[in-house]
Amino acid sequence: MLAYFRCTDYLVGTLPGDDCYPENHLDHKETVQLSCTDKEFKAKTKNIHRITYYDMYELAVTCNIKPIDGHLSPVLNILDNSKL
């Protein structure tokens, strides 16, 4: 379950393993309003596992943590080599 944070420029959804992910995510039902940019929010954390929503059609997955239990890391920048 994503925990959402509204930065001044973008919407950020944090996932388990992110330093900003709440310990009790079931109680985290509202989007938290922040008075910082996405870059400033990202700089506050060491472990990052999140989805940044730039607009309705563009998003970025950012993950710098090691997956557990044999899981694979997410594919980042999947559209960089796209010929669409």
LOZAMI-181291 format. One record per residue (C-alpha): residue number from 1; residue in one letter; x, y, z. Coordinates in steps of 0.2 Angstrom, whole numbers, plus 5000, padded with zeros to 4 digits. Layout:
N
<site n="NUM" res="A" X="X" Y="Y" Z="Z"/>
...
***
This chain:
84
<site n="1" res="M" X="5000" Y="5000" Z="5000"/>
<site n="2" res="L" X="5007" Y="5017" Z="4995"/>
<site n="3" res="A" X="5009" Y="5031" Z="5008"/>
<site n="4" res="Y" X="5006" Y="5048" Z="4998"/>
<site n="5" res="F" X="5015" Y="5064" Z="5001"/>
<site n="6" res="R" X="5010" Y="5080" Z="4991"/>
<site n="7" res="C" X="5026" Y="5090" Z="4988"/>
<site n="8" res="T" X="5025" Y="5108" Z="4981"/>
<site n="9" res="D" X="5028" Y="5101" Z="4963"/>
<site n="10" res="Y" X="5024" Y="5083" Z="4963"/>
<site n="11" res="L" X="5014" Y="5069" Z="4971"/>
<site n="12" res="V" X="5026" Y="5055" Z="4979"/>
<site n="13" res="G" X="5020" Y="5038" Z="4984"/>
<site n="14" res="T" X="5032" Y="5029" Z="4996"/>
<site n="15" res="L" X="5033" Y="5010" Z="4997"/>
<site n="16" res="P" X="5039" Y="4998" Z="5011"/>
<site n="17" res="G" X="5058" Y="5000" Z="5013"/>
<site n="18" res="D" X="5058" Y="5019" Z="5010"/>
<site n="19" res="D" X="5063" Y="5029" Z="5025"/>
<site n="20" res="C" X="5047" Y="5040" Z="5024"/>
<site n="21" res="Y" X="5036" Y="5025" Z="5023"/>
<site n="22" res="P" X="5025" Y="5025" Z="5039"/>
<site n="23" res="E" X="5028" Y="5011" Z="5052"/>
<site n="24" res="N" X="5009" Y="5008" Z="5053"/>
<site n="25" res="H" X="5004" Y="5010" Z="5035"/>
<site n="26" res="L" X="4986" Y="5005" Z="5039"/>
<site n="27" res="D" X="4983" Y="5021" Z="5049"/>
<site n="28" res="H" X="4990" Y="5032" Z="5035"/>
<site n="29" res="K" X="4975" Y="5035" Z="5024"/>
<site n="30" res="E" X="4977" Y="5053" Z="5020"/>
<site n="31" res="T" X="4989" Y="5062" Z="5008"/>
<site n="32" res="V" X="5002" Y="5072" Z="5019"/>
<site n="33" res="Q" X="5005" Y="5090" Z="5013"/>
<site n="34" res="L" X="5023" Y="5095" Z="5013"/>
<site n="35" res="S" X="5030" Y="5112" Z="5010"/>
<site n="36" res="C" X="5046" Y="5106" Z="5001"/>
<site n="37" res="T" X="5050" Y="5101" Z="4983"/>
<site n="38" res="D" X="5052" Y="5083" Z="4977"/>
<site n="39" res="K" X="5071" Y="5085" Z="4977"/>
<site n="40" res="E" X="5071" Y="5092" Z="4995"/>
<site n="41" res="F" X="5060" Y="5078" Z="5000"/>
<site n="42" res="K" X="5072" Y="5065" Z="4992"/>
<site n="43" res="A" X="5087" Y="5073" Z="5000"/>
<site n="44" res="K" X="5080" Y="5070" Z="5017"/>
<site n="45" res="T" X="5081" Y="5051" Z="5015"/>
<site n="46" res="K" X="5094" Y="5038" Z="5013"/>
<site n="47" res="N" X="5083" Y="5023" Z="5008"/>
<site n="48" res="I" X="5072" Y="5027" Z="4993"/>
<site n="49" res="H" X="5058" Y="5016" Z="4987"/>
<site n="50" res="R" X="5045" Y="5027" Z="4979"/>
<site n="51" res="I" X="5034" Y="5032" Z="4964"/>
<site n="52" res="T" X="5034" Y="5050" Z="4959"/>
<site n="53" res="Y" X="5019" Y="5056" Z="4949"/>
<site n="54" res="Y" X="5024" Y="5071" Z="4938"/>
<site n="55" res="D" X="5007" Y="5072" Z="4930"/>
<site n="56" res="M" X="4993" Y="5060" Z="4924"/>
<site n="57" res="Y" X="5004" Y="5052" Z="4911"/>
<site n="58" res="E" X="5021" Y="5053" Z="4918"/>
<site n="59" res="L" X="5029" Y="5044" Z="4933"/>
<site n="60" res="A" X="5046" Y="5038" Z="4939"/>
<site n="61" res="V" X="5050" Y="5023" Z="4950"/>
<site n="62" res="T" X="5065" Y="5026" Z="4961"/>
<site n="63" res="C" X="5073" Y="5012" Z="4971"/>
<site n="64" res="N" X="5090" Y="5011" Z="4979"/>
<site n="65" res="I" X="5086" Y="4998" Z="4992"/>
<site n="66" res="K" X="5091" Y="4979" Z="4990"/>
<site n="67" res="P" X="5076" Y="4968" Z="4987"/>
<site n="68" res="I" X="5072" Y="4955" Z="5000"/>
<site n="69" res="D" X="5067" Y="4937" Z="4998"/>
<site n="70" res="G" X="5075" Y="4935" Z="4980"/>
<site n="71" res="H" X="5064" Y="4948" Z="4972"/>
<site n="72" res="L" X="5070" Y="4958" Z="4958"/>
<site n="73" res="S" X="5073" Y="4977" Z="4958"/>
<site n="74" res="P" X="5061" Y="4987" Z="4947"/>
<site n="75" res="V" X="5065" Y="4991" Z="4930"/>
<site n="76" res="L" X="5070" Y="5010" Z="4929"/>
<site n="77" res="N" X="5069" Y="5021" Z="4914"/>
<site n="78" res="I" X="5059" Y="5008" Z="4904"/>
<site n="79" res="L" X="5054" Y="5021" Z="4891"/>
<site n="80" res="D" X="5072" Y="5028" Z="4888"/>
<site n="81" res="N" X="5075" Y="5015" Z="4874"/>
<site n="82" res="S" X="5057" Y="5015" Z="4867"/>
<site n="83" res="K" X="5054" Y="5018" Z="4849"/>
<site n="84" res="L" X="5036" Y="5024" Z="4851"/>
***
